[in-house]
């Protein structure tokens, strides 16, 4: 599993190199056209032109209600509590589980990812010149990337990252994007509440700057946003 995250990064680097080549000879409109051709348009992938609403601050969950039937899980670098009834998989980011229709786990499943502080800046140190100095700023620029507002190479890079970084969320016409603060954690949640199934893509930064992704495919539509916030509140690095 550890070797699969570099493969994801390789895909990003190849795309970025291609964008740099195009950008040398192109303006914003051609960069936008390049992304639409290679990644997808806002009509095909609406989330590329969506941004989080004004940050929402959540208080500490009511533990008498929120943590009923939660089960503790411990992994090499993190632990948390998750409601009963879900398969739990610690993952590296890889393109395959972002594909719609991928059925490695046919039932309810939660994918987890942990990366240490400044991980993304270590991968892309050139972003420091653009004011991106930590995992949270990298995450924020990714979530607020907008295909319609591309002005240069940096904007293009983050739109590409957004298209790869956000997993399958079902019918994107119903997707919501919010910023949040939960106790000592902050980040962004992209979610889709449907009649038959729910999707939650939670991107979390703790007070030490560590990054967590919790991707939930709630196939029975049993979770609500408050319960997902409760899951986030239990996250801790080991």
NULOGU-828651 format. One record per residue (C-alpha): residue number from 0; residue in three letters; z, y, x. Coordinates in nm, 3 decimals. Each point is the difference from the previous one (the first is absolute). Layout:
% residues N
+-----+-----+---------+---------+---------+
|   n | res |       w |       v |       u |
+-----+-----+---------+---------+---------+
| NUM | Ala |       Z |       Y |       X |
...
+-----+-----+---------+---------+---------+
% end
This chain:
% residues 238
+-----+-----+---------+---------+---------+
|   n | res |       w |       v |       u |
+-----+-----+---------+---------+---------+
|   0 | Unk |   0.000 |   0.000 |   0.000 |
|   1 | Unk |   0.083 |   0.239 |   0.285 |
|   2 | Unk |  -0.357 |  -0.008 |   0.128 |
|   3 | Unk |  -0.156 |   0.110 |  -0.328 |
|   4 | Unk |   0.120 |   0.360 |   0.000 |
|   5 | Unk |  -0.207 |   0.083 |   0.312 |
|   6 | Unk |  -0.307 |  -0.133 |  -0.184 |
|   7 | Unk |   0.066 |   0.251 |  -0.278 |
|   8 | Unk |   0.033 |   0.277 |   0.258 |
|   9 | Unk |  -0.327 |  -0.108 |   0.163 |
|  10 | Unk |  -0.179 |   0.049 |  -0.331 |
|  11 | Unk |   0.143 |   0.350 |  -0.028 |
|  12 | Unk |  -0.094 |   0.087 |   0.359 |
|  13 | Unk |  -0.358 |  -0.117 |  -0.050 |
|  14 | Unk |  -0.029 |   0.215 |  -0.313 |
|  15 | Unk |   0.148 |   0.299 |   0.180 |
|  16 | Unk |  -0.240 |  -0.035 |   0.293 |
|  17 | Unk |  -0.289 |  -0.014 |  -0.247 |
|  18 | Unk |   0.131 |   0.312 |  -0.174 |
|  19 | Unk |   0.029 |   0.184 |   0.332 |
|  20 | Unk |  -0.362 |  -0.081 |   0.072 |
|  21 | Unk |  -0.109 |   0.128 |  -0.341 |
|  22 | Unk |   0.223 |   0.305 |   0.023 |
|  23 | Unk |  -0.164 |   0.107 |   0.324 |
|  24 | Unk |  -0.320 |   0.062 |  -0.189 |
|  25 | Unk |   0.128 |   0.070 |  -0.351 |
|  26 | Unk |   0.195 |   0.239 |  -0.217 |
|  27 | Unk |   0.257 |  -0.070 |  -0.275 |
|  28 | Unk |  -0.256 |  -0.102 |  -0.264 |
|  29 | Unk |  -0.161 |  -0.260 |   0.224 |
|  30 | Unk |   0.344 |  -0.134 |   0.097 |
|  31 | Unk |   0.083 |  -0.034 |  -0.367 |
|  32 | Unk |  -0.328 |  -0.180 |  -0.063 |
|  33 | Unk |   0.072 |  -0.231 |   0.293 |
|  34 | Unk |   0.337 |  -0.098 |  -0.152 |
|  35 | Unk |  -0.153 |  -0.049 |  -0.344 |
|  36 | Unk |  -0.260 |  -0.231 |   0.150 |
|  37 | Unk |   0.231 |  -0.197 |   0.228 |
|  38 | Unk |   0.331 |  -0.005 |  -0.189 |
|  39 | Unk |  -0.075 |   0.107 |  -0.357 |
|  40 | Unk |  -0.024 |   0.303 |  -0.228 |
|  41 | Unk |   0.271 |   0.148 |  -0.220 |
|  42 | Unk |  -0.175 |  -0.154 |  -0.298 |
|  43 | Unk |   0.022 |  -0.346 |   0.156 |
|  44 | Unk |   0.343 |   0.052 |   0.162 |
|  45 | Unk |   0.174 |   0.279 |  -0.198 |
|  46 | Unk |   0.308 |  -0.001 |   0.222 |
|  47 | Unk |  -0.206 |   0.152 |   0.282 |
|  48 | Unk |   0.008 |   0.327 |  -0.196 |
|  49 | Unk |   0.354 |  -0.032 |  -0.137 |
|  50 | Unk |   0.311 |   0.148 |   0.161 |
|  51 | Unk |   0.372 |  -0.049 |  -0.071 |
|  52 | Unk |   0.165 |   0.224 |  -0.257 |
|  53 | Unk |   0.280 |   0.233 |   0.104 |
|  54 | Unk |   0.273 |  -0.195 |   0.172 |
|  55 | Unk |   0.244 |  -0.169 |  -0.236 |
|  56 | Unk |   0.361 |  -0.036 |   0.108 |
|  57 | Unk |   0.178 |  -0.315 |  -0.118 |
|  58 | Unk |   0.375 |  -0.040 |  -0.001 |
|  59 | Unk |   0.177 |  -0.317 |   0.104 |
|  60 | Unk |  -0.080 |  -0.278 |  -0.252 |
|  61 | Unk |   0.264 |  -0.116 |  -0.246 |
|  62 | Unk |   0.108 |  -0.318 |   0.178 |
|  63 | Unk |   0.143 |  -0.155 |  -0.316 |
|  64 | Unk |  -0.346 |   0.002 |  -0.155 |
|  65 | Unk |  -0.255 |   0.021 |   0.280 |
|  66 | Unk |   0.121 |  -0.291 |   0.212 |
|  67 | Unk |   0.035 |  -0.266 |  -0.268 |
|  68 | Unk |  -0.169 |  -0.322 |   0.122 |
|  69 | Unk |  -0.086 |   0.149 |   0.342 |
|  70 | Unk |  -0.014 |  -0.247 |   0.290 |
|  71 | Unk |   0.063 |   0.104 |   0.363 |
|  72 | Unk |  -0.271 |  -0.075 |   0.257 |
|  73 | Unk |   0.032 |   0.026 |   0.378 |
|  74 | Unk |  -0.295 |   0.021 |   0.239 |
|  75 | Unk |  -0.015 |   0.045 |   0.380 |
|  76 | Unk |   0.007 |   0.383 |  -0.015 |
|  77 | Unk |   0.099 |   0.087 |  -0.355 |
|  78 | Unk |   0.193 |  -0.112 |  -0.305 |
|  79 | Unk |  -0.001 |   0.098 |  -0.365 |
|  80 | Unk |   0.068 |  -0.129 |  -0.352 |
|  81 | Unk |  -0.274 |  -0.101 |  -0.244 |
|  82 | Unk |   0.009 |  -0.113 |  -0.366 |
|  83 | Unk |  -0.022 |  -0.371 |  -0.066 |
|  84 | Unk |  -0.339 |  -0.148 |  -0.086 |
|  85 | Unk |  -0.211 |   0.142 |   0.285 |
|  86 | Unk |  -0.151 |  -0.169 |   0.302 |
|  87 | Unk |   0.094 |   0.212 |   0.303 |
|  88 | Unk |  -0.227 |   0.015 |   0.304 |
|  89 | Unk |   0.047 |   0.202 |   0.317 |
|  90 | Unk |  -0.345 |   0.106 |   0.112 |
|  91 | Unk |  -0.204 |   0.184 |   0.253 |
|  92 | Unk |  -0.244 |   0.245 |  -0.160 |
|  93 | Unk |  -0.327 |  -0.183 |  -0.033 |
|  94 | Unk |  -0.308 |   0.082 |  -0.193 |
|  95 | Unk |  -0.017 |  -0.326 |  -0.195 |
|  96 | Unk |   0.300 |   0.057 |  -0.231 |
|  97 | Unk |  -0.128 |   0.343 |  -0.085 |
|  98 | Unk |  -0.304 |  -0.158 |  -0.164 |
|  99 | Unk |  -0.004 |  -0.006 |  -0.377 |
| 100 | Unk |  -0.003 |  -0.356 |  -0.125 |
| 101 | Unk |   0.166 |  -0.148 |   0.308 |
| 102 | Unk |   0.211 |  -0.289 |  -0.129 |
| 103 | Unk |   0.208 |  -0.131 |   0.286 |
| 104 | Unk |   0.299 |   0.033 |  -0.232 |
| 105 | Unk |  -0.099 |  -0.035 |  -0.363 |
| 106 | Unk |   0.344 |   0.089 |  -0.137 |
| 107 | Unk |   0.228 |   0.301 |   0.047 |
| 108 | Unk |   0.020 |   0.087 |   0.369 |
| 109 | Unk |   0.151 |   0.265 |   0.225 |
| 110 | Unk |  -0.148 |   0.069 |   0.344 |
| 111 | Unk |   0.218 |   0.170 |   0.260 |
| 112 | Unk |  -0.088 |   0.183 |   0.320 |
| 113 | Unk |   0.222 |   0.169 |   0.258 |
| 114 | Unk |  -0.101 |   0.217 |   0.296 |
| 115 | Unk |   0.227 |   0.194 |   0.232 |
| 116 | Unk |   0.027 |   0.378 |   0.028 |
| 117 | Unk |  -0.303 |   0.184 |   0.138 |
| 118 | Unk |  -0.211 |  -0.315 |  -0.027 |
| 119 | Unk |  -0.305 |   0.177 |  -0.140 |
| 120 | Unk |   0.023 |   0.287 |   0.247 |
| 121 | Unk |   0.006 |  -0.256 |   0.278 |
| 122 | Unk |  -0.326 |  -0.141 |  -0.133 |
| 123 | Unk |  -0.164 |   0.339 |  -0.053 |
| 124 | Unk |   0.163 |   0.244 |   0.249 |
| 125 | Unk |  -0.289 |   0.246 |  -0.039 |
| 126 | Unk |   0.137 |   0.090 |  -0.344 |
| 127 | Unk |   0.290 |   0.186 |   0.161 |
| 128 | Unk |  -0.242 |   0.287 |   0.063 |
| 129 | Unk |  -0.051 |   0.013 |  -0.378 |
| 130 | Unk |   0.373 |   0.034 |  -0.073 |
| 131 | Unk |   0.059 |  -0.368 |  -0.076 |
| 132 | Unk |   0.307 |  -0.091 |   0.205 |
| 133 | Unk |   0.169 |  -0.291 |  -0.178 |
| 134 | Unk |  -0.048 |  -0.284 |  -0.250 |
| 135 | Unk |   0.083 |   0.220 |  -0.300 |
| 136 | Unk |  -0.257 |   0.267 |   0.086 |
| 137 | Unk |  -0.260 |  -0.272 |   0.056 |
| 138 | Unk |   0.085 |  -0.153 |  -0.337 |
| 139 | Unk |  -0.005 |   0.338 |  -0.175 |
| 140 | Unk |  -0.340 |   0.095 |   0.140 |
| 141 | Unk |  -0.135 |  -0.341 |  -0.105 |
| 142 | Unk |   0.128 |   0.023 |  -0.358 |
| 143 | Unk |  -0.119 |   0.361 |  -0.045 |
| 144 | Unk |  -0.346 |  -0.071 |   0.146 |
| 145 | Unk |  -0.273 |   0.099 |  -0.244 |
| 146 | Unk |  -0.365 |  -0.094 |   0.031 |
| 147 | Unk |  -0.103 |   0.321 |  -0.177 |
| 148 | Unk |   0.184 |   0.218 |   0.254 |
| 149 | Unk |  -0.141 |  -0.135 |   0.325 |
| 150 | Unk |  -0.052 |   0.280 |   0.251 |
| 151 | Unk |  -0.010 |  -0.185 |   0.331 |
| 152 | Unk |   0.079 |  -0.306 |   0.206 |
| 153 | Unk |   0.375 |  -0.009 |  -0.068 |
| 154 | Unk |  -0.048 |   0.019 |  -0.377 |
| 155 | Unk |  -0.259 |  -0.276 |   0.021 |
| 156 | Unk |   0.232 |  -0.221 |   0.204 |
| 157 | Unk |   0.277 |   0.023 |  -0.260 |
| 158 | Unk |  -0.235 |  -0.069 |  -0.290 |
| 159 | Unk |  -0.108 |  -0.319 |   0.180 |
| 160 | Unk |   0.365 |  -0.087 |   0.058 |
| 161 | Unk |   0.077 |   0.057 |  -0.367 |
| 162 | Unk |  -0.281 |  -0.231 |  -0.110 |
| 163 | Unk |   0.128 |  -0.279 |   0.224 |
| 164 | Unk |   0.374 |   0.065 |  -0.018 |
| 165 | Unk |   0.045 |  -0.007 |  -0.379 |
| 166 | Unk |  -0.034 |  -0.353 |  -0.141 |
| 167 | Unk |  -0.144 |  -0.124 |  -0.329 |
| 168 | Unk |   0.167 |   0.185 |  -0.287 |
| 169 | Unk |  -0.202 |  -0.141 |  -0.287 |
| 170 | Unk |  -0.190 |   0.243 |  -0.221 |
| 171 | Unk |   0.027 |   0.322 |   0.199 |
| 172 | Unk |  -0.057 |   0.214 |  -0.309 |
| 173 | Unk |   0.367 |  -0.060 |  -0.082 |
| 174 | Unk |   0.143 |   0.041 |   0.351 |
| 175 | Unk |   0.278 |   0.252 |   0.062 |
| 176 | Unk |   0.093 |   0.141 |   0.341 |
| 177 | Unk |   0.342 |   0.154 |   0.060 |
| 178 | Unk |   0.212 |   0.117 |   0.288 |
| 179 | Unk |   0.366 |  -0.103 |  -0.009 |
| 180 | Unk |   0.338 |   0.039 |   0.163 |
| 181 | Unk |   0.243 |  -0.288 |  -0.045 |
| 182 | Unk |   0.337 |   0.040 |   0.168 |
| 183 | Unk |  -0.079 |   0.000 |   0.376 |
| 184 | Unk |  -0.365 |  -0.098 |  -0.047 |
| 185 | Unk |  -0.317 |   0.184 |  -0.097 |
| 186 | Unk |  -0.365 |  -0.078 |  -0.043 |
| 187 | Unk |  -0.269 |  -0.061 |  -0.258 |
| 188 | Unk |  -0.053 |  -0.250 |  -0.280 |
| 189 | Unk |  -0.340 |  -0.080 |  -0.149 |
| 190 | Unk |   0.031 |  -0.204 |  -0.316 |
| 191 | Unk |  -0.180 |  -0.129 |  -0.307 |
| 192 | Unk |   0.190 |  -0.106 |  -0.311 |
| 193 | Unk |  -0.221 |  -0.220 |  -0.215 |
| 194 | Unk |   0.043 |  -0.201 |  -0.316 |
| 195 | Unk |  -0.017 |  -0.335 |   0.179 |
| 196 | Unk |   0.073 |   0.075 |   0.366 |
| 197 | Unk |   0.140 |   0.275 |   0.221 |
| 198 | Unk |  -0.076 |   0.104 |   0.357 |
| 199 | Unk |   0.223 |   0.197 |   0.236 |
| 200 | Unk |  -0.092 |   0.119 |   0.350 |
| 201 | Unk |   0.317 |   0.145 |   0.155 |
| 202 | Unk |  -0.020 |   0.176 |   0.337 |
| 203 | Unk |   0.345 |   0.081 |   0.130 |
| 204 | Unk |   0.147 |   0.184 |   0.298 |
| 205 | Unk |   0.373 |  -0.034 |   0.076 |
| 206 | Unk |   0.220 |   0.257 |   0.172 |
| 207 | Unk |  -0.079 |  -0.150 |   0.342 |
| 208 | Unk |  -0.372 |   0.039 |  -0.062 |
| 209 | Unk |  -0.076 |  -0.370 |  -0.048 |
| 210 | Unk |  -0.286 |  -0.088 |  -0.234 |
| 211 | Unk |   0.007 |  -0.259 |  -0.281 |
| 212 | Unk |  -0.269 |  -0.104 |  -0.244 |
| 213 | Unk |   0.094 |  -0.190 |  -0.316 |
| 214 | Unk |  -0.304 |  -0.114 |  -0.194 |
| 215 | Unk |   0.083 |  -0.159 |  -0.335 |
| 216 | Unk |  -0.240 |  -0.195 |  -0.220 |
| 217 | Unk |   0.206 |  -0.034 |  -0.316 |
| 218 | Unk |  -0.217 |  -0.245 |  -0.190 |
| 219 | Unk |   0.233 |  -0.019 |  -0.301 |
| 220 | Unk |   0.063 |   0.377 |  -0.023 |
| 221 | Unk |   0.378 |  -0.043 |   0.016 |
| 222 | Unk |   0.084 |   0.284 |   0.243 |
| 223 | Unk |   0.020 |   0.371 |  -0.073 |
| 224 | Unk |   0.008 |   0.291 |   0.242 |
| 225 | Unk |   0.380 |   0.025 |  -0.006 |
| 226 | Unk |   0.034 |  -0.362 |   0.109 |
| 227 | Unk |  -0.248 |   0.055 |   0.281 |
| 228 | Unk |   0.207 |   0.299 |   0.116 |
| 229 | Unk |   0.301 |  -0.231 |  -0.006 |
| 230 | Unk |  -0.182 |  -0.242 |   0.232 |
| 231 | Unk |  -0.081 |   0.286 |   0.237 |
| 232 | Unk |   0.365 |   0.109 |   0.005 |
| 233 | Unk |   0.101 |  -0.340 |   0.145 |
| 234 | Unk |  -0.236 |   0.022 |   0.298 |
| 235 | Unk |   0.165 |  -0.006 |   0.340 |
| 236 | Unk |  -0.128 |  -0.056 |   0.352 |
| 237 | Unk |   0.180 |  -0.266 |   0.205 |
+-----+-----+---------+---------+---------+
% end
